[in-house]
Amino acid sequence: MAANNTFPSAYATSASVPDWLNKGDNTWQMVAATLVGIQSMPGLVILYGSIVKKKWAVNSAFMALYAFAAVIICWVTWAYKMSFGEKLLPFWGKAGPALGQKFLINQAGLPATIHHYNNGQVETGEITPYYPMATMVWFQCVFAAIALVILAGSVLARMSFKAWMMFVPLWLTFSYTVGAFSLWGGGFLFQWGVMDYSGGYVIHLSSGIAGFTAAYWVGPRSKKDRERFPPNNVLLTLAGAGLLWLGWAGFNGGDPYSANTDSSMAVLNTNICAATSLLVWTWLDVIFFKKPSVIGAVQGMITGLVCITPGAGLVQGWAAIIMGILSGSVPWYTMMVLGKKFTIFQKVDDTLAVFHTHAVAGILGGVLTGLFAEPTLSTLFLPVTNSKGGVYGGSGGVQILKQIVGALFIIGWNIVATSIICLVVGLIVPLRMTEEELLIGDDAVHGEEAYALWGDGEKLSLYKDDTTSHGVLASSGATQVV
């Protein structure tokens, strides 16, 4: 019997595969999306569940997990096209589903990204990667999801879970999509040439500002939790941080929408900046607090990753080192010095210091990108020709101004939109847990506990003569998560 040489079209190497499909690009983009997804689930799920006090481990991890799942459904139902579809307003796309076969198997394209000269002629055509829309929808979805997960870090250990369930789709719809369309999807900041390679503004600045704003409206943790909030598992915190760091290869390496030379530059710069920042933060802890802090090292790693994100594929390696030095020191200073001096940082209880690690590091990276963006690398990615950073002279100085204006728009929009969302949600359900729930924690909120162990993150006294009671030793880490 003759062999049947007919294969399903998905496996064929003939003309039945669309001529626009590049299997290498498609493979890398799906791998990059998976890496970004792993940053949230399980990465930040593990990190959040481990870096908080034991009684909040389940609640904190669950807030991250819930946000990840909820964003996926909202994204494909209406939010993707608000971020990357046809223009409705200069800062917003038209809502619509991304669920149909006819849409998802066609070549990916961002229709609002055509860039024109002032005389109306096309300067740069529509972004049309060589893979299907389904890949683009999923890749952008995991970015939207991690923005909500990062935001959650500001309101852990007191925000009502029911309020969080309402907050997630509202913030995604009325805040995230605006930043994404404005800077990435073809909106007015994209057209003007503001540089945000992979989300320093769209994700980190927006979630840092929104998290701080939401923390204001929700109110602080209980007095006892604010005074003492030790991590319940430092080693698992490092495991989550490791997934976050290595997952950033997809975060920054996937944003050229292709497996090209620029994606390689982005991945290398990402690791250079993160490593530098971690080392600088640790050195500062040793110099000023006499002890190297593991939690401090994690904070330094995160600020480095955030800072390089808006310029990952746009700057040279030496600039990535400078950005790492600044991202390891400026957020350290705002957290460890200014955070203890200014009343607003005492009044607003930002549980995991998301304002410092994401908002401060995000705007720092955005401005430094405007300073260091290399002309040749910029031509590989940006729609505005002749774009370059300030150190390269000429029109480069204007880029710094553009970066500042772009940051101010994201900051202003998130303060207003997040405040309105919190006020609306607060009219329906309480934003804050009850006093009983704040006292008990996970068992009261979820009926579940993370560990069948004694205590709430405290340390047992191991003195031989202590036979009657368990002594509590205060945490002595250099960098406290407050």
Disulfide bonds with the S-S distance in Angstrom:
none
